Amino acid sequence: MYDTFRFKFLPYTQIISFIINFLKKCELSIVSCRSLQLNHWYIVAHFNLLIDLIATTTFIIEITRKEISSAFKI
């Protein structure tokens, strides 16, 4: 029963860890923005955050799609 529980809720724990890591990176980029006064590192940091956001969103959409399709299987 534990394996079933762990397997069923594993994607949600991955989503939560992605969100937490993304928020940590946002906090780091805000701090670096203040210290570097908007130079090119600020743009690079935010470009990396954008890539992470797209990857996380894609992952969430994929898991949601799988959950919905498995719910409607007969």
PQR file with spaces between the fields and no chain letter, atoms N, CA, C, O and H, PARSE charges and radii, in Angstrom:
ATOM       1  N    MET     1       0.826   -1.194    0.000 -0.4000 1.5000
ATOM       2  CA   MET     1       0.000    0.000    0.000 -0.0000 2.0000
ATOM       3  C    MET     1       0.872    1.261    0.000  0.5500 1.7000
ATOM       4  O    MET     1       0.530    2.257   -0.636 -0.5500 1.4000
ATOM       5  N    TYR     2       1.985    1.210    0.708 -0.4000 1.5000
ATOM       6  CA   TYR     2       2.878    2.374    0.749 -0.0000 2.0000
ATOM       7  C    TYR     2       3.430    2.692   -0.637  0.5500 1.7000
ATOM       8  O    TYR     2       3.539    3.860   -1.009 -0.5500 1.4000
ATOM       9  H    TYR     2       2.263    0.400    1.225  0.4000 1.0000
ATOM      10  N    ASP     3       3.783    1.649   -1.408 -0.4000 1.5000
ATOM      11  CA   ASP     3       4.320    1.880   -2.752 -0.0000 2.0000
ATOM      12  C    ASP     3       3.278    2.534   -3.647  0.5500 1.7000
ATOM      13  O    ASP     3       3.608    3.419   -4.437 -0.5500 1.4000
ATOM      14  H    ASP     3       3.695    0.700   -1.105  0.4000 1.0000
ATOM      15  N    THR     4       2.027    2.112   -3.535 -0.4000 1.5000
ATOM      16  CA   THR     4       0.961    2.724   -4.335 -0.0000 2.0000
ATOM      17  C    THR     4       0.779    4.184   -3.945  0.5500 1.7000
ATOM      18  O    THR     4       0.646    5.053   -4.806 -0.5500 1.4000
ATOM      19  H    THR     4       1.759    1.393   -2.894  0.4000 1.0000
ATOM      20  N    PHE     5       0.773    4.446   -2.648 -0.4000 1.5000
ATOM      21  CA   PHE     5       0.621    5.816   -2.161 -0.0000 2.0000
ATOM      22  C    PHE     5       1.775    6.688   -2.651  0.5500 1.7000
ATOM      23  O    PHE     5       1.563    7.806   -3.121 -0.5500 1.4000
ATOM      24  H    PHE     5       0.881    3.739   -1.949  0.4000 1.0000
ATOM      25  N    ARG     6       2.997    6.168   -2.537 -0.4000 1.5000
ATOM      26  CA   ARG     6       4.172    6.934   -2.944 -0.0000 2.0000
ATOM      27  C    ARG     6       4.154    7.185   -4.450  0.5500 1.7000
ATOM      28  O    ARG     6       4.471    8.288   -4.897 -0.5500 1.4000
ATOM      29  H    ARG     6       3.170    5.260   -2.155  0.4000 1.0000
ATOM      30  N    PHE     7       3.786    6.176   -5.232 -0.4000 1.5000
ATOM      31  CA   PHE     7       3.756    6.332   -6.680 -0.0000 2.0000
ATOM      32  C    PHE     7       2.686    7.318   -7.106  0.5500 1.7000
ATOM      33  O    PHE     7       2.900    8.095   -8.037 -0.5500 1.4000
ATOM      34  H    PHE     7       3.529    5.280   -4.869  0.4000 1.0000
ATOM      35  N    LYS     8       1.533    7.303   -6.440 -0.4000 1.5000
ATOM      36  CA   LYS     8       0.436    8.188   -6.820 -0.0000 2.0000
ATOM      37  C    LYS     8       0.751    9.647   -6.519  0.5500 1.7000
ATOM      38  O    LYS     8       0.366   10.528   -7.287 -0.5500 1.4000
ATOM      39  H    LYS     8       1.359    6.672   -5.684  0.4000 1.0000
ATOM      40  N    PHE     9       1.445    9.921   -5.416 -0.4000 1.5000
ATOM      41  CA   PHE     9       1.687   11.295   -5.017 -0.0000 2.0000
ATOM      42  C    PHE     9       3.079   11.801   -5.363  0.5500 1.7000
ATOM      43  O    PHE     9       3.406   12.948   -5.058 -0.5500 1.4000
ATOM      44  H    PHE     9       1.759    9.205   -4.792  0.4000 1.0000
ATOM      45  N    LEU    10       3.906   10.975   -5.990 -0.4000 1.5000
ATOM      46  CA   LEU    10       5.258   11.389   -6.371 -0.0000 2.0000
ATOM      47  C    LEU    10       5.251   12.586   -7.321  0.5500 1.7000
ATOM      48  O    LEU    10       6.030   13.514   -7.104 -0.5500 1.4000
ATOM      49  H    LEU    10       3.641   10.043   -6.238  0.4000 1.0000
ATOM      50  N    PRO    11       4.411   12.618   -8.363 -0.5600 1.5000
ATOM      51  CA   PRO    11       4.420   13.791   -9.257  0.2800 2.0000
ATOM      52  C    PRO    11       4.113   15.097   -8.520  0.5500 1.7000
ATOM      53  O    PRO    11       4.669   16.144   -8.850 -0.5500 1.4000
ATOM      54  N    TYR    12       3.232   15.033   -7.529 -0.4000 1.5000
ATOM      55  CA   TYR    12       2.878   16.253   -6.818 -0.0000 2.0000
ATOM      56  C    TYR    12       4.034   16.741   -5.957  0.5500 1.7000
ATOM      57  O    TYR    12       4.236   17.948   -5.821 -0.5500 1.4000
ATOM      58  H    TYR    12       2.781   14.182   -7.261  0.4000 1.0000
ATOM      59  N    THR    13       4.790   15.826   -5.380 -0.4000 1.5000
ATOM      60  CA   THR    13       5.966   16.247   -4.609 -0.0000 2.0000
ATOM      61  C    THR    13       7.017   16.839   -5.531  0.5500 1.7000
ATOM      62  O    THR    13       7.731   17.763   -5.142 -0.5500 1.4000
ATOM      63  H    THR    13       4.626   14.846   -5.491  0.4000 1.0000
ATOM      64  N    GLN    14       7.123   16.316   -6.755 -0.4000 1.5000
ATOM      65  CA   GLN    14       8.060   16.891   -7.719 -0.0000 2.0000
ATOM      66  C    GLN    14       7.626   18.292   -8.123  0.5500 1.7000
ATOM      67  O    GLN    14       8.464   19.183   -8.262 -0.5500 1.4000
ATOM      68  H    GLN    14       6.543   15.565   -7.071  0.4000 1.0000
ATOM      69  N    ILE    15       6.344   18.494   -8.310 -0.4000 1.5000
ATOM      70  CA   ILE    15       5.832   19.829   -8.657 -0.0000 2.0000
ATOM      71  C    ILE    15       6.150   20.809   -7.537  0.5500 1.7000
ATOM      72  O    ILE    15       6.611   21.923   -7.788 -0.5500 1.4000
ATOM      73  H    ILE    15       5.663   17.770   -8.197  0.4000 1.0000
ATOM      74  N    ILE    16       5.901   20.389   -6.297 -0.4000 1.5000
ATOM      75  CA   ILE    16       6.162   21.274   -5.158 -0.0000 2.0000
ATOM      76  C    ILE    16       7.646   21.611   -5.079  0.5500 1.7000
ATOM      77  O    ILE    16       8.001   22.760   -4.813 -0.5500 1.4000
ATOM      78  H    ILE    16       5.526   19.485   -6.093  0.4000 1.0000
ATOM      79  N    SER    17       8.518   20.631   -5.304 -0.4000 1.5000
ATOM      80  CA   SER    17       9.961   20.916   -5.235 -0.0000 2.0000
ATOM      81  C    SER    17      10.383   21.843   -6.369  0.5500 1.7000
ATOM      82  O    SER    17      11.240   22.705   -6.169 -0.5500 1.4000
ATOM      83  H    SER    17       8.230   19.698   -5.520  0.4000 1.0000
ATOM      84  N    PHE    18       9.793   21.682   -7.567 -0.4000 1.5000
ATOM      85  CA   PHE    18      10.090   22.604   -8.666 -0.0000 2.0000
ATOM      86  C    PHE    18       9.690   24.024   -8.302  0.5500 1.7000
ATOM      87  O    PHE    18      10.443   24.966   -8.551 -0.5500 1.4000
ATOM      88  H    PHE    18       9.097   20.982   -7.729  0.4000 1.0000
ATOM      89  N    ILE    19       8.515   24.185   -7.716 -0.4000 1.5000
ATOM      90  CA   ILE    19       8.032   25.520   -7.347 -0.0000 2.0000
ATOM      91  C    ILE    19       8.926   26.141   -6.277  0.5500 1.7000
ATOM      92  O    ILE    19       9.251   27.326   -6.347 -0.5500 1.4000
ATOM      93  H    ILE    19       7.903   23.421   -7.514  0.4000 1.0000
ATOM      94  N    ILE    20       9.322   25.338   -5.287 -0.4000 1.5000
ATOM      95  CA   ILE    20      10.197   25.857   -4.233 -0.0000 2.0000
ATOM      96  C    ILE    20      11.547   26.278   -4.810  0.5500 1.7000
ATOM      97  O    ILE    20      12.063   27.342   -4.469 -0.5500 1.4000
ATOM      98  H    ILE    20       9.058   24.376   -5.230  0.4000 1.0000
ATOM      99  N    ASN    21      12.114   25.453   -5.676 -0.4000 1.5000
ATOM     100  CA   ASN    21      13.400   25.803   -6.295 -0.0000 2.0000
ATOM     101  C    ASN    21      13.276   27.057   -7.152  0.5500 1.7000
ATOM     102  O    ASN    21      14.181   27.890   -7.175 -0.5500 1.4000
ATOM     103  H    ASN    21      11.695   24.589   -5.953  0.4000 1.0000
ATOM     104  N    PHE    22      12.154   27.189   -7.857 -0.4000 1.5000
ATOM     105  CA   PHE    22      11.944   28.372   -8.686 -0.0000 2.0000
ATOM     106  C    PHE    22      11.865   29.625   -7.825  0.5500 1.7000
ATOM     107  O    PHE    22      12.448   30.653   -8.172 -0.5500 1.4000
ATOM     108  H    PHE    22      11.419   26.512   -7.839  0.4000 1.0000
ATOM     109  N    LEU    23      11.145   29.549   -6.698 -0.4000 1.5000
ATOM     110  CA   LEU    23      11.045   30.705   -5.820 -0.0000 2.0000
ATOM     111  C    LEU    23      12.393   31.058   -5.204  0.5500 1.7000
ATOM     112  O    LEU    23      12.695   32.236   -5.013 -0.5500 1.4000
ATOM     113  H    LEU    23      10.672   28.715   -6.417  0.4000 1.0000
ATOM     114  N    LYS    24      13.203   30.055   -4.892 -0.4000 1.5000
ATOM     115  CA   LYS    24      14.545   30.326   -4.370 -0.0000 2.0000
ATOM     116  C    LYS    24      15.380   31.065   -5.407  0.5500 1.7000
ATOM     117  O    LYS    24      16.106   32.001   -5.073 -0.5500 1.4000
ATOM     118  H    LYS    24      12.958   29.098   -5.047  0.4000 1.0000
ATOM     119  N    LYS    25      15.277   30.644   -6.665 -0.4000 1.5000
ATOM     120  CA   LYS    25      16.037   31.306   -7.725 -0.0000 2.0000
ATOM     121  C    LYS    25      15.542   32.732   -7.939  0.5500 1.7000
ATOM     122  O    LYS    25      16.336   33.633   -8.210 -0.5500 1.4000
ATOM     123  H    LYS    25      14.688   29.883   -6.937  0.4000 1.0000
ATOM     124  N    CYS    26      14.234   32.938   -7.816 -0.4000 1.5000
ATOM     125  CA   CYS    26      13.693   34.297   -7.929 -0.0000 2.0000
ATOM     126  C    CYS    26      14.279   35.187   -6.848  0.5500 1.7000
ATOM     127  O    CYS    26      14.667   36.325   -7.112 -0.5500 1.4000
ATOM     128  H    CYS    26      13.589   32.207   -7.595  0.4000 1.0000
ATOM     129  N    GLU    27      14.343   34.670   -5.640 -0.4000 1.5000
ATOM     130  CA   GLU    27      14.885   35.448   -4.527 -0.0000 2.0000
ATOM     131  C    GLU    27      16.354   35.775   -4.780  0.5500 1.7000
ATOM     132  O    GLU    27      16.790   36.898   -4.525 -0.5500 1.4000
ATOM     133  H    GLU    27      14.028   33.746   -5.425  0.4000 1.0000
ATOM     134  N    LEU    28      17.110   34.819   -5.274 -0.4000 1.5000
ATOM     135  CA   LEU    28      18.528   35.052   -5.560 -0.0000 2.0000
ATOM     136  C    LEU    28      18.704   36.094   -6.666  0.5500 1.7000
ATOM     137  O    LEU    28      19.606   36.929   -6.597 -0.5500 1.4000
ATOM     138  H    LEU    28      16.756   33.907   -5.481  0.4000 1.0000
ATOM     139  N    SER    29      17.841   36.044   -7.684 -0.4000 1.5000
ATOM     140  CA   SER    29      17.990   37.002   -8.772 -0.0000 2.0000
ATOM     141  C    SER    29      17.614   38.409   -8.325  0.5500 1.7000
ATOM     142  O    SER    29      18.197   39.383   -8.803 -0.5500 1.4000
ATOM     143  H    SER    29      17.108   35.366   -7.740  0.4000 1.0000
ATOM     144  N    ILE    30      16.648   38.532   -7.415 -0.4000 1.5000
ATOM     145  CA   ILE    30      16.275   39.853   -6.902 -0.0000 2.0000
ATOM     146  C    ILE    30      17.436   40.437   -6.103  0.5500 1.7000
ATOM     147  O    ILE    30      17.740   41.623   -6.230 -0.5500 1.4000
ATOM     148  H    ILE    30      16.174   37.741   -7.027  0.4000 1.0000
ATOM     149  N    VAL    31      18.085   39.615   -5.283 -0.4000 1.5000
ATOM     150  CA   VAL    31      19.232   40.074   -4.504 -0.0000 2.0000
ATOM     151  C    VAL    31      20.375   40.482   -5.428  0.5500 1.7000
ATOM     152  O    VAL    31      21.005   41.520   -5.226 -0.5500 1.4000
ATOM     153  H    VAL    31      17.838   38.651   -5.180  0.4000 1.0000
ATOM     154  N    SER    32      20.640   39.656   -6.450 -0.4000 1.5000
ATOM     155  CA   SER    32      21.732   39.991   -7.362 -0.0000 2.0000
ATOM     156  C    SER    32      21.396   41.229   -8.182  0.5500 1.7000
ATOM     157  O    SER    32      22.293   41.985   -8.554 -0.5500 1.4000
ATOM     158  H    SER    32      20.128   38.812   -6.615  0.4000 1.0000
ATOM     159  N    CYS    33      20.124   41.443   -8.464 -0.4000 1.5000
ATOM     160  CA   CYS    33      19.702   42.635   -9.191 -0.0000 2.0000
ATOM     161  C    CYS    33      20.028   43.889   -8.389  0.5500 1.7000
ATOM     162  O    CYS    33      20.510   44.876   -8.945 -0.5500 1.4000
ATOM     163  H    CYS    33      19.396   40.828   -8.162  0.4000 1.0000
ATOM     164  N    ARG    34      19.769   43.853   -7.096 -0.4000 1.5000
ATOM     165  CA   ARG    34      20.041   45.021   -6.266 -0.0000 2.0000
ATOM     166  C    ARG    34      21.534   45.283   -6.150  0.5500 1.7000
ATOM     167  O    ARG    34      21.966   46.436   -6.134 -0.5500 1.4000
ATOM     168  H    ARG    34      19.377   43.051   -6.644  0.4000 1.0000
ATOM     169  N    SER    35      22.320   44.220   -6.070 -0.4000 1.5000
ATOM     170  CA   SER    35      23.751   44.410   -5.868 -0.0000 2.0000
ATOM     171  C    SER    35      24.473   44.749   -7.171  0.5500 1.7000
ATOM     172  O    SER    35      25.499   45.428   -7.139 -0.5500 1.4000
ATOM     173  H    SER    35      21.968   43.283   -6.083  0.4000 1.0000
ATOM     174  N    LEU    36      23.964   44.293   -8.310 -0.4000 1.5000
ATOM     175  CA   LEU    36      24.672   44.492   -9.574 -0.0000 2.0000
ATOM     176  C    LEU    36      24.152   45.680  -10.377  0.5500 1.7000
ATOM     177  O    LEU    36      24.707   46.009  -11.425 -0.5500 1.4000
ATOM     178  H    LEU    36      23.130   43.741   -8.335  0.4000 1.0000
ATOM     179  N    GLN    37      23.104   46.318   -9.900 -0.4000 1.5000
ATOM     180  CA   GLN    37      22.560   47.527  -10.531 -0.0000 2.0000
ATOM     181  C    GLN    37      22.216   47.335  -12.016  0.5500 1.7000
ATOM     182  O    GLN    37      22.634   48.118  -12.870 -0.5500 1.4000
ATOM     183  H    GLN    37      22.653   46.051   -9.049  0.4000 1.0000
ATOM     184  N    LEU    38      21.460   46.294  -12.297 -0.4000 1.5000
ATOM     185  CA   LEU    38      20.884   46.067  -13.635 -0.0000 2.0000
ATOM     186  C    LEU    38      21.920   45.936  -14.754  0.5500 1.7000
ATOM     187  O    LEU    38      21.749   46.523  -15.823 -0.5500 1.4000
ATOM     188  H    LEU    38      21.120   45.658  -11.604  0.4000 1.0000
ATOM     189  N    ASN    39      22.957   45.197  -14.529 -0.4000 1.5000
ATOM     190  CA   ASN    39      23.878   44.943  -15.638 -0.0000 2.0000
ATOM     191  C    ASN    39      23.477   43.666  -16.363  0.5500 1.7000
ATOM     192  O    ASN    39      22.376   43.159  -16.151 -0.5500 1.4000
ATOM     193  H    ASN    39      23.095   44.720  -13.661  0.4000 1.0000
ATOM     194  N    HIS    40      24.344   43.141  -17.207 -0.4000 1.5000
ATOM     195  CA   HIS    40      23.967   42.005  -18.045 -0.0000 2.0000
ATOM     196  C    HIS    40      23.707   40.730  -17.233  0.5500 1.7000
ATOM     197  O    HIS    40      23.014   39.840  -17.723 -0.5500 1.4000
ATOM     198  H    HIS    40      25.239   43.553  -17.379  0.4000 1.0000
ATOM     199  N    TRP    41      24.233   40.612  -16.020 -0.4000 1.5000
ATOM     200  CA   TRP    41      23.971   39.427  -15.202 -0.0000 2.0000
ATOM     201  C    TRP    41      22.502   39.375  -14.798  0.5500 1.7000
ATOM     202  O    TRP    41      21.939   38.292  -14.638 -0.5500 1.4000
ATOM     203  H    TRP    41      24.797   41.336  -15.622  0.4000 1.0000
ATOM     204  N    TYR    42      21.888   40.526  -14.636 -0.4000 1.5000
ATOM     205  CA   TYR    42      20.464   40.590  -14.305 -0.0000 2.0000
ATOM     206  C    TYR    42      19.639   39.978  -15.441  0.5500 1.7000
ATOM     207  O    TYR    42      18.700   39.221  -15.196 -0.5500 1.4000
ATOM     208  H    TYR    42      22.346   41.406  -14.766  0.4000 1.0000
ATOM     209  N    ILE    43      19.994   40.309  -16.670 -0.4000 1.5000
ATOM     210  CA   ILE    43      19.266   39.776  -17.826 -0.0000 2.0000
ATOM     211  C    ILE    43      19.474   38.267  -17.932  0.5500 1.7000
ATOM     212  O    ILE    43      18.525   37.534  -18.212 -0.5500 1.4000
ATOM     213  H    ILE    43      20.757   40.924  -16.869  0.4000 1.0000
ATOM     214  N    VAL    44      20.691   37.798  -17.715 -0.4000 1.5000
ATOM     215  CA   VAL    44      20.981   36.369  -17.783 -0.0000 2.0000
ATOM     216  C    VAL    44      20.228   35.615  -16.695  0.5500 1.7000
ATOM     217  O    VAL    44      19.674   34.544  -16.943 -0.5500 1.4000
ATOM     218  H    VAL    44      21.462   38.393  -17.488  0.4000 1.0000
ATOM     219  N    ALA    45      20.208   36.183  -15.476 -0.4000 1.5000
ATOM     220  CA   ALA    45      19.505   35.532  -14.375 -0.0000 2.0000
ATOM     221  C    ALA    45      18.019   35.404  -14.693  0.5500 1.7000
ATOM     222  O    ALA    45      17.420   34.358  -14.444 -0.5500 1.4000
ATOM     223  H    ALA    45      20.657   37.053  -15.274  0.4000 1.0000
ATOM     224  N    HIS    46      17.428   36.446  -15.233 -0.4000 1.5000
ATOM     225  CA   HIS    46      16.001   36.379  -15.520 -0.0000 2.0000
ATOM     226  C    HIS    46      15.703   35.502  -16.724  0.5500 1.7000
ATOM     227  O    HIS    46      14.624   34.914  -16.795 -0.5500 1.4000
ATOM     228  H    HIS    46      17.914   37.296  -15.435  0.4000 1.0000
ATOM     229  N    PHE    47      16.620   35.396  -17.665 -0.4000 1.5000
ATOM     230  CA   PHE    47      16.439   34.474  -18.781 -0.0000 2.0000
ATOM     231  C    PHE    47      16.453   33.033  -18.263  0.5500 1.7000
ATOM     232  O    PHE    47      15.656   32.204  -18.703 -0.5500 1.4000
ATOM     233  H    PHE    47      17.497   35.874  -17.607  0.4000 1.0000
ATOM     234  N    ASN    48      17.356   32.740  -17.333 -0.4000 1.5000
ATOM     235  CA   ASN    48      17.386   31.400  -16.742 -0.0000 2.0000
ATOM     236  C    ASN    48      16.113   31.111  -15.959  0.5500 1.7000
ATOM     237  O    ASN    48      15.609   29.989  -15.991 -0.5500 1.4000
ATOM     238  H    ASN    48      18.004   33.413  -16.976  0.4000 1.0000
ATOM     239  N    LEU    49      15.588   32.108  -15.258 -0.4000 1.5000
ATOM     240  CA   LEU    49      14.330   31.929  -14.537 -0.0000 2.0000
ATOM     241  C    LEU    49      13.174   31.673  -15.497  0.5500 1.7000
ATOM     242  O    LEU    49      12.286   30.873  -15.203 -0.5500 1.4000
ATOM     243  H    LEU    49      15.998   33.020  -15.232  0.4000 1.0000
ATOM     244  N    LEU    50      13.183   32.347  -16.637 -0.4000 1.5000
ATOM     245  CA   LEU    50      12.138   32.136  -17.633 -0.0000 2.0000
ATOM     246  C    LEU    50      12.184   30.703  -18.162  0.5500 1.7000
ATOM     247  O    LEU    50      11.143   30.067  -18.327 -0.5500 1.4000
ATOM     248  H    LEU    50      13.905   32.998  -16.876  0.4000 1.0000
ATOM     249  N    ILE    51      13.374   30.201  -18.425 -0.4000 1.5000
ATOM     250  CA   ILE    51      13.518   28.816  -18.885 -0.0000 2.0000
ATOM     251  C    ILE    51      13.006   27.851  -17.821  0.5500 1.7000
ATOM     252  O    ILE    51      12.303   26.893  -18.142 -0.5500 1.4000
ATOM     253  H    ILE    51      14.220   30.717  -18.291  0.4000 1.0000
ATOM     254  N    ASP    52      13.356   28.097  -16.547 -0.4000 1.5000
ATOM     255  CA   ASP    52      12.873   27.240  -15.470 -0.0000 2.0000
ATOM     256  C    ASP    52      11.356   27.289  -15.354  0.5500 1.7000
ATOM     257  O    ASP    52      10.714   26.264  -15.126 -0.5500 1.4000
ATOM     258  H    ASP    52      13.927   28.876  -16.287  0.4000 1.0000
ATOM     259  N    LEU    53      10.785   28.470  -15.508 -0.4000 1.5000
ATOM     260  CA   LEU    53       9.337   28.612  -15.422 -0.0000 2.0000
ATOM     261  C    LEU    53       8.650   27.838  -16.548  0.5500 1.7000
ATOM     262  O    LEU    53       7.641   27.172  -16.315 -0.5500 1.4000
ATOM     263  H    LEU    53      11.307   29.303  -15.693  0.4000 1.0000
ATOM     264  N    ILE    54       9.187   27.921  -17.758 -0.4000 1.5000
ATOM     265  CA   ILE    54       8.608   27.190  -18.891 -0.0000 2.0000
ATOM     266  C    ILE    54       8.708   25.685  -18.653  0.5500 1.7000
ATOM     267  O    ILE    54       7.758   24.945  -18.911 -0.5500 1.4000
ATOM     268  H    ILE    54      10.007   28.462  -17.947  0.4000 1.0000
ATOM     269  N    ALA    55       9.866   25.234  -18.158 -0.4000 1.5000
ATOM     270  CA   ALA    55      10.041   23.801  -17.901 -0.0000 2.0000
ATOM     271  C    ALA    55       9.086   23.314  -16.818  0.5500 1.7000
ATOM     272  O    ALA    55       8.492   22.243  -16.949 -0.5500 1.4000
ATOM     273  H    ALA    55      10.638   25.835  -17.948  0.4000 1.0000
ATOM     274  N    THR    56       8.937   24.083  -15.763 -0.4000 1.5000
ATOM     275  CA   THR    56       8.044   23.702  -14.672 -0.0000 2.0000
ATOM     276  C    THR    56       6.596   23.685  -15.143  0.5500 1.7000
ATOM     277  O    THR    56       5.849   22.761  -14.819 -0.5500 1.4000
ATOM     278  H    THR    56       9.420   24.952  -15.657  0.4000 1.0000
ATOM     279  N    THR    57       6.196   24.692  -15.898 -0.4000 1.5000
ATOM     280  CA   THR    57       4.827   24.753  -16.405 -0.0000 2.0000
ATOM     281  C    THR    57       4.541   23.591  -17.339  0.5500 1.7000
ATOM     282  O    THR    57       3.469   22.991  -17.274 -0.5500 1.4000
ATOM     283  H    THR    57       6.803   25.442  -16.160  0.4000 1.0000
ATOM     284  N    THR    58       5.489   23.269  -18.204 -0.4000 1.5000
ATOM     285  CA   THR    58       5.324   22.141  -19.115 -0.0000 2.0000
ATOM     286  C    THR    58       5.177   20.839  -18.340  0.5500 1.7000
ATOM     287  O    THR    58       4.350   19.993  -18.682 -0.5500 1.4000
ATOM     288  H    THR    58       6.360   23.757  -18.257  0.4000 1.0000
ATOM     289  N    PHE    59       5.988   20.683  -17.290 -0.4000 1.5000
ATOM     290  CA   PHE    59       5.926   19.481  -16.467 -0.0000 2.0000
ATOM     291  C    PHE    59       4.571   19.361  -15.780  0.5500 1.7000
ATOM     292  O    PHE    59       3.989   18.277  -15.740 -0.5500 1.4000
ATOM     293  H    PHE    59       6.660   21.370  -17.013  0.4000 1.0000
ATOM     294  N    ILE    60       4.068   20.462  -15.241 -0.4000 1.5000
ATOM     295  CA   ILE    60       2.764   20.448  -14.563 -0.0000 2.0000
ATOM     296  C    ILE    60       1.652   20.127  -15.551  0.5500 1.7000
ATOM     297  O    ILE    60       0.747   19.355  -15.234 -0.5500 1.4000
ATOM     298  H    ILE    60       4.540   21.343  -15.274  0.4000 1.0000
ATOM     299  N    ILE    61       1.708   20.706  -16.740 -0.4000 1.5000
ATOM     300  CA   ILE    61       0.682   20.443  -17.754 -0.0000 2.0000
ATOM     301  C    ILE    61       0.712   18.979  -18.170  0.5500 1.7000
ATOM     302  O    ILE    61      -0.338   18.360  -18.337 -0.5500 1.4000
ATOM     303  H    ILE    61       2.444   21.333  -16.998  0.4000 1.0000
ATOM     304  N    GLU    62       1.906   18.424  -18.338 -0.4000 1.5000
ATOM     305  CA   GLU    62       2.028   17.022  -18.742 -0.0000 2.0000
ATOM     306  C    GLU    62       1.457   16.083  -17.682  0.5500 1.7000
ATOM     307  O    GLU    62       0.745   15.135  -18.014 -0.5500 1.4000
ATOM     308  H    GLU    62       2.759   18.927  -18.202  0.4000 1.0000
ATOM     309  N    ILE    63       1.762   16.338  -16.419 -0.4000 1.5000
ATOM     310  CA   ILE    63       1.235   15.485  -15.346 -0.0000 2.0000
ATOM     311  C    ILE    63      -0.281   15.632  -15.245  0.5500 1.7000
ATOM     312  O    ILE    63      -0.989   14.644  -15.050 -0.5500 1.4000
ATOM     313  H    ILE    63       2.340   17.108  -16.150  0.4000 1.0000
ATOM     314  N    THR    64      -0.778   16.850  -15.375 -0.4000 1.5000
ATOM     315  CA   THR    64      -2.227   17.071  -15.308 -0.0000 2.0000
ATOM     316  C    THR    64      -2.918   16.354  -16.459  0.5500 1.7000
ATOM     317  O    THR    64      -3.975   15.752  -16.271 -0.5500 1.4000
ATOM     318  H    THR    64      -0.203   17.653  -15.533  0.4000 1.0000
ATOM     319  N    ARG    65      -2.329   16.416  -17.645 -0.4000 1.5000
ATOM     320  CA   ARG    65      -2.912   15.747  -18.808 -0.0000 2.0000
ATOM     321  C    ARG    65      -2.951   14.236  -18.593  0.5500 1.7000
ATOM     322  O    ARG    65      -3.943   13.588  -18.927 -0.5500 1.4000
ATOM     323  H    ARG    65      -1.471   16.906  -17.797  0.4000 1.0000
ATOM     324  N    LYS    66      -1.877   13.673  -18.038 -0.4000 1.5000
ATOM     325  CA   LYS    66      -1.850   12.232  -17.773 -0.0000 2.0000
ATOM     326  C    LYS    66      -2.883   11.839  -16.731  0.5500 1.7000
ATOM     327  O    LYS    66      -3.545   10.809  -16.860 -0.5500 1.4000
ATOM     328  H    LYS    66      -1.072   14.200  -17.767  0.4000 1.0000
ATOM     329  N    GLU    67      -3.018   12.665  -15.695 -0.4000 1.5000
ATOM     330  CA   GLU    67      -4.011   12.368  -14.644 -0.0000 2.0000
ATOM     331  C    GLU    67      -5.425   12.408  -15.215  0.5500 1.7000
ATOM     332  O    GLU    67      -6.247   11.546  -14.903 -0.5500 1.4000
ATOM     333  H    GLU    67      -2.480   13.502  -15.590  0.4000 1.0000
ATOM     334  N    ILE    68      -5.706   13.399  -16.047 -0.4000 1.5000
ATOM     335  CA   ILE    68      -7.046   13.522  -16.625 -0.0000 2.0000
ATOM     336  C    ILE    68      -7.322   12.368  -17.582  0.5500 1.7000
ATOM     337  O    ILE    68      -8.412   11.795  -17.565 -0.5500 1.4000
ATOM     338  H    ILE    68      -5.038   14.099  -16.301  0.4000 1.0000
ATOM     339  N    SER    69      -6.347   12.027  -18.412 -0.4000 1.5000
ATOM     340  CA   SER    69      -6.569   10.939  -19.365 -0.0000 2.0000
ATOM     341  C    SER    69      -6.716    9.599  -18.649  0.5500 1.7000
ATOM     342  O    SER    69      -7.495    8.752  -19.087 -0.5500 1.4000
ATOM     343  H    SER    69      -5.462   12.493  -18.426  0.4000 1.0000
ATOM     344  N    SER    70      -5.981    9.394  -17.555 -0.4000 1.5000
ATOM     345  CA   SER    70      -6.126    8.132  -16.818 -0.0000 2.0000
ATOM     346  C    SER    70      -7.458    8.091  -16.067  0.5500 1.7000
ATOM     347  O    SER    70      -8.001    7.011  -15.836 -0.5500 1.4000
ATOM     348  H    SER    70      -5.349   10.082  -17.199  0.4000 1.0000
ATOM     349  N    ALA    71      -7.982    9.239  -15.691 -0.4000 1.5000
ATOM     350  CA   ALA    71      -9.266    9.272  -14.991 -0.0000 2.0000
ATOM     351  C    ALA    71     -10.418    8.900  -15.917  0.5500 1.7000
ATOM     352  O    ALA    71     -11.426    8.361  -15.459 -0.5500 1.4000
ATOM     353  H    ALA    71      -7.542   10.117  -15.879  0.4000 1.0000
ATOM     354  N    PHE    72     -10.285    9.182  -17.216 -0.4000 1.5000
ATOM     355  CA   PHE    72     -11.367    8.913  -18.158 -0.0000 2.0000
ATOM     356  C    PHE    72     -11.203    7.609  -18.912  0.5500 1.7000
ATOM     357  O    PHE    72     -12.016    7.300  -19.783 -0.5500 1.4000
ATOM     358  H    PHE    72      -9.466    9.620  -17.588  0.4000 1.0000
ATOM     359  N    LYS    73     -10.163    6.829  -18.599 -0.4000 1.5000
ATOM     360  CA   LYS    73      -9.998    5.521  -19.247 -0.0000 2.0000
ATOM     361  C    LYS    73     -11.056    4.556  -18.721  0.5500 1.7000
ATOM     362  O    LYS    73     -11.406    4.551  -17.541 -0.5500 1.4000
ATOM     363  H    LYS    73      -9.502    7.080  -17.892  0.4000 1.0000
ATOM     364  N    ILE    74     -11.539    3.753  -19.634 -0.4000 1.5000
ATOM     365  CA   ILE    74     -12.591    2.787  -19.255 -0.0000 2.0000
ATOM     366  C    ILE    74     -11.962    1.418  -19.054  0.5500 1.7000
ATOM     367  O    ILE    74     -12.662    0.458  -18.732 -0.5500 1.4000
ATOM     368  H    ILE    74     -11.255    3.757  -20.593  0.4000 1.0000
